[in-house]
Amino acid sequence: MLLQKIIDEIKEIPESRQEELYRLVQEFRHRDETVEPYNTPEEEIIEGIREGMRQALAGEVIPLEEMWEDIDVD
């Protein structure tokens, strides 16, 4: 049984790496729940572009120097 093989492998993982494994399993489990950009319906994409243009024309913009604030890039 495949599940038992997975469980047996997990038992061999050092405790120091268990948190990392847990996050990986969560990420894997929830991966199918996220919408991939290439699966976005055309109408939704077009509406997003229209909304962006409306915001830009109305002056609802973020200054470029503020755009990357609070974004942690390693």
CYANA upper distance limits for C-alpha pairs under 8 A (distance plus 0.5 A):
  1 MET  CA      5 LYS  CA      7.17
  2 LEU  CA      6 ILE  CA      6.85
  3 LEU  CA      7 ILE  CA      6.71
  4 GLN  CA      8 ASP  CA      6.57
  5 LYS  CA      9 GLU  CA      6.75
  6 ILE  CA     10 ILE  CA      6.69
  7 ILE  CA     11 LYS  CA      6.79
  8 ASP  CA     12 GLU  CA      7.37
  9 GLU  CA     13 ILE  CA      7.46
 13 ILE  CA     17 ARG  CA      7.19
 13 ILE  CA     18 GLN  CA      7.32
 14 PRO  CA     18 GLN  CA      7.21
 17 ARG  CA     21 LEU  CA      6.86
 18 GLN  CA     22 TYR  CA      6.58
 19 GLU  CA     23 ARG  CA      6.83
 20 GLU  CA     24 LEU  CA      6.75
 21 LEU  CA     25 VAL  CA      6.65
 22 TYR  CA     26 GLN  CA      6.75
 23 ARG  CA     27 GLU  CA      6.57
 24 LEU  CA     28 PHE  CA      6.58
 25 VAL  CA     29 ARG  CA      6.53
 26 GLN  CA     30 HIS  CA      6.67
 27 GLU  CA     31 ARG  CA      6.39
 28 PHE  CA     32 ASP  CA      8.40
 30 HIS  CA     34 THR  CA      7.59
 35 VAL  CA     39 ASN  CA      7.11
 35 VAL  CA     40 THR  CA      7.63
 36 GLU  CA     40 THR  CA      7.39
 40 THR  CA     44 GLU  CA      7.17
 40 THR  CA     45 ILE  CA      7.29
 41 PRO  CA     45 ILE  CA      7.02
 42 GLU  CA     46 ILE  CA      6.65
 43 GLU  CA     47 GLU  CA      6.56
 44 GLU  CA     48 GLY  CA      6.63
 45 ILE  CA     49 ILE  CA      6.82
 46 ILE  CA     50 ARG  CA      6.70
 47 GLU  CA     51 GLU  CA      6.60
 48 GLY  CA     52 GLY  CA      6.62
 49 ILE  CA     53 MET  CA      6.68
 50 ARG  CA     54 ARG  CA      6.62
 51 GLU  CA     55 GLN  CA      6.65
 52 GLY  CA     56 ALA  CA      6.63
 53 MET  CA     57 LEU  CA      6.56
 54 ARG  CA     58 ALA  CA      6.60
 55 GLN  CA     59 GLY  CA      6.70
 55 GLN  CA     60 GLU  CA      5.36
 55 GLN  CA     61 VAL  CA      7.34
 56 ALA  CA     60 GLU  CA      6.10
 56 ALA  CA     61 VAL  CA      6.45
 62 ILE  CA     66 GLU  CA      7.09
 62 ILE  CA     67 MET  CA      6.65
 63 PRO  CA     67 MET  CA      6.84
 64 LEU  CA     68 TRP  CA      8.32
 65 GLU  CA     69 GLU  CA      8.35
